[in-house]
Amino acid sequence: MTKIILKKGREDSLLRFHPWVFSGAIAQIVGEPAEGDIVGVFSQGGDFLAYGHYQIGSIAVRVLSFAGEDVLSPDFWRNMIARALRVRVAAGLACPVSPAAEPVEATGLVERPALTNCYRLIHGEGDGLPGLIIDYYDGVCVMQAHSVGMFRAKGAICEALKSVYGPSLKAVYDKSSGTAPFKAGLDLVDGYLYRSESFSDDEQIVLENGHKFFVNWTEGQKTGFFLDQRENRALVGKYSRGRNVLNLFCYTGGFSVYALGAGAVHVDSVDSSRKAIDMVERNMSLNGFEPSRHTGYCADAIEFLRNVPEDKYDLMIVDPPAFAKHRGALNNALRAYQRLNAAAISKVAPGGLVFTFSCSQVVDKEAFALAVFSAAAQTGRSVRILDRLNQPADHAVNIYHPEGEYLKGLLLYVE
């Protein structure tokens, strides 16, 4: 195994369990690692620090283990996935059928709480597996590899999923073509790594807090559904009764379904994707809502908001895609958040609510709050923060890797 030897004094971040080794911290590479190889990381004095995946770029190693266990063993993947599943059990998103004394992986049988049967199983660094995302949809695991190492390990990961979930696993679908490094020469073709004989669908219905949604992992964005807004969707439902709701950047209508289910008078859903709006309409029908209570618009959300009459809506959801995917775009992103939120705050009815979000990792909570503050000041209206919103438990943040906290939001009351 290749050895990565750090410069003197550059081991401090690893001693604090941060899971990245930057290329500038490396003094010597003993061997000729290919991208995606597992390497050992050592201090200048020869002390073992970690094992991880080697990659080309500013982040040279993504750490898999600080403990020195055999990361080349199939048991490593099974143990890591079982650990992650136990976190979802603790969060109330999954529960073992077996007696409490038996570990989850002992039986392979997993039963989900009746009201929710979808969750994020693996959230990269948050679950000790940097570069790997796995979302679970009622027996179907959809994975995305964000690194060469994880892409090369997908076969072992699939076998580990089969071992942990046993016969309850319907399929494992690899959707890494849009996430794995395209310059690495990988065969980036999405497809099934495993599918049980009785399962042949590319789409199925899942439950989230009792609401039904179609999830299509082959054609939808990301893995097919944005699981990270589960708790925030429920909060929208709490405030929606008797209100007229505008859901901007609605994707497949998650917030809209919760609002109507909680008694909103009417919901308008806006997205620039025709496919997304078509799926919104399917989800409305799936949940049995009267067509007269919902209207879907295939339109640019910002342009739509600009033309909205004042006071028409007394609850708005503003959940745009990431405006900044790297630090070079940060200033432009903050200006975009300010303009968008100023438009929403200026148009919402007196006594109305605005749920506003940013999923840009490089935009921290303080910067986002400042952009929204500037937007509110621009309108001259009285605005209160009723709640600060973030990502749910299955999108766990490793305490040693604060960069994993990407979703932030504010609930505003506007007079």
Secondary structure, 3 states (H helix, E strand, C coil): CCEEEECCCCCHHHHCCCCEEEHHHEEEEECCCCCCCEEEEECCCCCEEEEEEECCCCEEEEEEECCCCCCCCHHHHHHHHHHHHHHHHHCCCCEECCCCCCCHHHHCCEECCCCCCEEEEEEHHHHCCCCEEEEEECCEEEEEECCHHHHHCHHHHHHHHHHHHHHHCCEEEECCCCCCCHHHCCCCCCEEEEECCCCCCCEEEEEECCEEEEEECCCCCCCCCCHHHHHHHHHHHHHHCCCEEEEECCCCCHHHHHHHHCCCCEEEEEECCHHHHHHHHHHHHHCCCCHHHEEEEECCHHHHHHCCCCCCCCEEEECCCCCCCCHHHHHHHHHHHHHHHHHHHHHCCCCEEEEEEECCCCCCHHHHHHHHHHHHHHHCCCEEEEEEEECCCCCCCCCCCHHHCCCEEEEEEEC
